[in-house]
Amino acid sequence: MIGVFDSGFGGLSILKEIRKALPEYDYLYLGDRARAPYGTRSREEVHAYTLEAVEYLMRERCELIIIACNTASAEAVGRIQQEYLPQHYPDRRVLGVIVPAAEAAVAATSNKRIGVLATQGTVSSGTVVNEIRKLNPAIEVFQEPAPLLVSFIEAGEHH
């Protein structure tokens, strides 16, 4: 089973695309609407909430968990991969959405400039910039926090 976690409902669009690509799997979606948005929370809060979600999805027999929340991906996934999984579930995986997003942005840019509009937590983490620079250090990255971004996404106004 594949688990998908987001701080709300925005990750349902990611789940939809994963299901298209991998229809043979069962899925479990967990959205933490009670504590959303994560983008304004401390790194430790984001890590604690994300770890709680991962633990729940692991107990539900998820072999792979996709963290669809950008802020949780930026601030918690690395630590969960390095510290939690080896001790508790070494045969399972947790992946975030920052690396695939960085890969897509690098592939799409024609002028070696990328703009990032994200939550304060995602921007402050520096994770998006780091992942883009790993792929192509020559790319110039511009970031801007968007405090209302999650509200628009959760309201279905993602276009």
N, C-alpha and C positions, 0 to 999 in steps of 0.2 A: 504494500500500500504506500502511496505517496501522500504526504501531508503538505498542505500549503498554509502558511501563517501570514497574517497581516494585522496591522493595528485596527483595521476596519474592513470595509467592503471593497476597497480599490483593488485588492489582490485577486478579486474574482475575475478580472480581465486576464490576469496572468494564468489563473487556473484554466480558463477557457482555452487559451492557446496551448497550454501543456496537454490538456485532454485531446485536442486536435492532433498533436504530434505523437502522443502516446495513449491511444484509446484503449489499449489492452490492460491498463492498470486500474485499480480502485483508488479513490481519492477521498481525503478527509480535509475539509477547509475549516480553519479556526480564525475568526476575526475578533479581536479584543476591543470591541466598541466601548466597553466600560471605561477604558483608560486612554482611549484615543483623544488627541493625537500624541504620538510619541516624539515628534520633532521639537517640542518645547521642554522635554524632560531631560534630566541629567543622564549622563552616560551610564551611571550605575543603575538608575531606575530602568532605563531601556534594556540593559543587560539582564537585570533581574526578571523583568516581564517576559523578555524573549526566552530566557532559559526556562521559565515556568511553562511557556507554551510548548517549547521543544520537549520538555519532560512529559507533558500530557500526551503529545503526539507520539512519542516513543512508547509510552504505556499502551497506546492504542494500536501498536504494532506497525507503525510507519517505518519503512526501511530507508526512505529518503524524505527529507523535509526541505521545502523551498521556502525561504524567508522572503516574502513578497514585499515587505515593508522596507523602503529605502533606508530609513533611519536605523531600523534594527539591523539591516544588512551592513550598514556602515559602522555601527557602534558595537555590535554584539557577535556577529557571525564568526569573526576571526578567533575571538576568545573561546567561543563554544567549540569550534573545530579543534583548537589547540589544547584546551584544558578539560572540557567536559566529555567530549566523545571518546578520547583515548581511555579514560578511566571507567566510563559507564557503558558505552555502546561502540566499541572499536570497529564493529562490522557494519555500522550504519553511517549515513552521510547527512550533513546539513549544508545547504548551499544558499547563497544570497543572490540578489539581483544586480548588485553593483558591477561585478565583472562582466556579465553579458551586456549590460547597458553601456559600459565603457567600450567594449569591443564593437558594438553596433555604432556608437558615436564616432569612433576612430575610422571605421570602414566608410561611414557616410560623409565625413568632412572632405570637402574638396579644396578648402583654403587653409587647412591646418589650424583652424580656430573652432573651439567648441564652447557653447554656452550651457551652463547648468543652472536650472531653476529648481530649487529643492527646499526642504525644511531647514530650519536653523541648525538642527542636530546633524543633518547630513552634510551641510556646508561646513560646519565647524569641525567635523571629524577629519576633513581633508582626504577621505578615502577615495572619492570619485577622481579627484585630481591625481592622486597617487597611482590609481589603476590606469588612468589614461596615459600618464607619463611612463609607466612600465611598458606600455605597448608602443608608444612613440614619443620620445622626449622632446621632439621638435614642435609638438602641438601646443598651442597657447590655449589655456583654459580660463574661462571667465565664470565665476560663480556668483549667484545672488540668492539670498534667503527669501523665501516667499511664505510669510506667516499664514496666509489664507489658502495655500495650495491644497492642503488636506481637506479643508471644508469644501472646496470646489469639486475635488475628486469624489468625496463621499456623497455629494449632491448629484453626482452623475454628470457634472459639467467638465469633463476631461478633454473636450475638443476645443 
